[in-house]
Amino acid sequence: MTSANLDLIKEIDTLWERAYPYLMRQIHELYGRQDGTVLEIGPFSGLIFTLYKEKIGNYFLIATFPSGMADFFHQEVKKRKLKDEIDIIETDSSLTQLMTQLKENSIDLAIFRGAFFFPSLFKVDLSGIYRVLRSNGMAFIGGGFGKYTLNTVIKKIGKRSRALNLQIGKIEVTEDELRQMIKTTNLEGKAEILSEGGLWVVMRK
């Protein structure tokens, strides 16, 4: 990962702060709880700050990659005075390291934005994410603005967000491709695809 690409990802994360409250609303609606251990995965993190502010969860963890993004999120938690509230771990792009760092059945809510759309940056381990979920836990994995984000917000950030995403290698993914991925990881019946407000996989344990 070049420093230029890191800068593009950081710009995306900052840009998307305007959309987080609306995307959080959809996640909370699906999650249906205020407690639990919350994990946000990957370079496109930051939604966790909104979840913390809205008191959704009681332990918060960012598992980020590639190398260099951890420094960015350490600065973000420091800026928000959340160093003692949100832990940050650095993992690898295949998530194999993350899945050894986290215990089985340890996460109540996992969020992985951008998960399926950047194969040149990382590979998604759906079965690994499912493994770390607790009973009644949920994972929200995919991409998009969510069904509640206002059109005014999308208009403000959509064009720049798309340009940045394409620069770092975003591809299009279909529902059929996601269904095949779910099938090959033996997660049929445990995962559903949502196409309103983006393209998301919701896994429940």
TIZA-412512 format. One record per residue: x, y, z of N, C-alpha, C in turn; residue in one letter. Coordinates in steps of 0.1 Angstrom, whole numbers, plus 5000, padded with zeros to 4 digits. Atoms other than C-alpha are relative to their C-alpha. Layout:
% residues N
XYZXYZXYZA/...
***
This chain:
% residues 205
500849885000500050005000500950125000M/499249885001501550334989499550115010T/500449894991501450645011498950084993S/501049935007499350804984498649945002A/501350074998496650534987499550015014N/500449984986496750565025499350145001L/500649874999496050935021498650014994D/501350015006493050854998499049945010L/500950074990491650615024499750095011I/500249904989492050875051499050114996K/500949905005490251125030498649955000E/501350065000487350885025499449995014I/500550024986487050815062499650135006D/500449874995486951185070498850054993T/501249965008484451255042498849945005L/501250084996482050985054499550035014W/500549974986481751125089498550064999E/501349945001478651315076498949894998R/501050115003476950985066499949905012A/500050104990477750785097498850005009Y/501250014991474750895119498849934993P/501150065008472350775091500349854999Y/499750145001474150445085499949935013L/500150054987474350395122498649965004M/501450034997470550415124499649874994R/500450135006470150125100500749885007Q/499350114992472749915119499349985013I/500750024987471049985152498649944999H/501350065003467649895137500249854999E/499850145002469049555127500549935013L/499350054988471149505159499049995011Y/501050004990468349605182500450005015G/499450014986470549635213500850135003R/499149894996472449905232501349955007Q/498850054993475049675248500849924991D/499250095008477749445236501450054996G/498749975006481249435222499950034986T/500149965014481549625190501450004993V/498750015008484249555164499850074986L/500049955014484849765133501349964993E/498950075007487149605107500450084988I/499549955013489349745079500450145000G/499549875001490650065066498950115000P/501149915001487250225061499250015013F/500649994987486550265098499750145004S/500449874995485150555118498650015005G/501450004996481450465122500049965015L/500050044986482450325156499950125009I/500049884992482850685169498550045002F/501449974999479150745161499349905009T/500650104991478150415178500350035015L/499649974986480050515209499250125005Y/500849884996478450865210498649975003K/501450034998475050715207499849885010E/500150104990475850455234499449874995K/500450135005475350155212501349915002I/498950084996477749905228500650055013G/499349964988479849905259501549965000N/498650025002483249785246500350024985Y/499849965014484749915213501449974995F/498750055005487549785191500050034985L/499749985014488949895157501149904996I/499050095006490849625138500350054986A/499849935013492549805110501249954993T/498950035009494849755081499850094988F/498650055000496949815060500950085009P/499049934991500049925078500050154998S/500149855001499850295085498750055005G/501349954996496150315092499850005015M/500150004986496550225128500450145006A/499649874995498450555134499050104998D/501149905002495650745118498949995010F/501150024990493050585141500450035014F/499549964987495250635171499950155002H/500249864999495251005163498650045001Q/501449974999491551005158499449985014E/500550024986490750855192500650105010V/499349904991493251095208499350134998K/500749885003491551385191498650015006K/501450004994488151275203500049975015R/499850034986489551205238499349865004K/500650134998488550835235501049895001L/498950105000491950665240499649895010K/500350114990490550475271498749934996D/501350065003487250395254500049914988E/499950085012488250255220501449944998I/498750065002491050005215500249984985D/499650015014492949975182501049894999I/499050105003494649665169500350004985I/499650005014496549635137500049854995E/500150135005495849325116500550004986T/499550015014496649195081498850004991D/501149985010494649235049499249884998S/500850125002493548875048499249975012S/500750014987492248905084500449875007L/499650124993493948575093500750045014T/499449964987495948765120498950045010Q/501049964991492848925133499249885006L/500850114995491048595136500849925011M/499350064989493848465158500250095012T/499949904989493948785179498750005008Q/501349994993490248765187499549865004L/500550134995488648485207498749964993K/501350055005485848275193498950055009E/501149954992482448405204500350125009N/499649894992483748735216499450134995S/500549885006482048995194498550004998I/501450005002478449105195499550074987D/500349925012478449355166501350024992L/498949985008480949345138499650084987A/500349925012481049605110501250014991I/498950005009483149585079499550074987F/500449925012482549865054501049994989R/499150015011483949835019500549864997G/499450134999484449465025500249934986A/500050095012483649304991500650084987F/499849925012484649584967501550044997F/498649965001488449614971500949885000F/499350125000489949274962501550024999P/498549975001493349434954500650045014S/499549964987493549554990499949895011L/500250104990492149265010499049904996F/501050115002490148945011499249985012K/500950014989487148905032499949855005V/500150134994487048605056498649995007D/501450004994483248565062499949905011L/500150114990483648235081500850045013S/499249954989486348395103499250105008G/500849904993484048685111498949945008I/501050084993481248445119500549935012Y/499550074989483448255142500250085012R/499749924989484248545164498750065006V/501249954995480548645168499549925012L/500650064989478848565200498649954996R/501450045002475448385202499250125000S/500949885001472848645191500850124994N/499249905006475748845175499650034986G/500449965014475449025142501250064993M/499049945008477849125114499350084989A/500649925010477049405090501250044991F/498850005009479449375060499650044986I/500349965013479449555027500350144997G/499849865003479149905013498850074995G/501149925005476850185005499750115011G/500449904990475250485022499049965010F/501150044991472550285039498750064996G/501349965005468850335035499550135006K/500449884993468550635059500850134996Y/499249895002471250865046499250104990T/500749895007469751195033500650024986L/499549975013469951274996501050125000N/499149895000471551605005501449975005T/498750054996474351425023500749934989V/499450085011474851184994500550094989I/499549915010475051474970501250085003K/498849924995477651654991501349914999K/498850085000480051354993500149894990I/500150125009478951104967501050004989G/499149995012480951234937501449985004K/498750014996484151274956500349865006R/499850134994483750944975500249904988S/499950105011483250754942501350024993R/498749985007486350914926501149945009A/499050054992488450824956500049855000L/500150155000487150464957500549944987N/499550055013487850414920501650015000L/498549985000491450554925500749895008Q/499350104992492150284951499549864996I/500250135005490650004931498649945002G/501350064998486949964938499449934988K/500750075011485049714917498549995003I/501550034998481349634912499849855004E/500350144996479949324929498549984999V/501550035002476549164922499549925012T/500650084989474149004946500249854997E/499750145003474648674928501449965004D/498750034995478348694935500149985015E/500150014985477648754972499349875004L/500750134996475248454973501049894998R/499150115002477948234958501150005011Q/499049994989480448364984499449945013M/500750054988477948285012499949854999I/500250155002477347934997501349935002K/498750064999481047854994500650005014T/499550004986481647945030499049935010T/500950074992478747735042499250085010N/500749914991476948025057498550034996L/501449995004473547975040499149985012E/500950004988470748035065500550085011G/499549914990473048245086500350144995K/499749875006473448535062498950044990A/501049955010471048755042500750124993E/499549895008471749015015499050115000I/500949885000470349365018500550094988L/499649925012470349574986499550145001S/500549874999468549884999501150095007E/499049914994471050165005501449954998G/498650065002474049974991499949854997G/500050155001474949604991500749955012L/499550044987475349445025499749855002W/500350144995475549095040499950025015V/500250004985474049065075500049865004V/499850144994475248755094499550005014M/500550014986473548645126500449865005R/499650124994474648375150499049955010K/
***
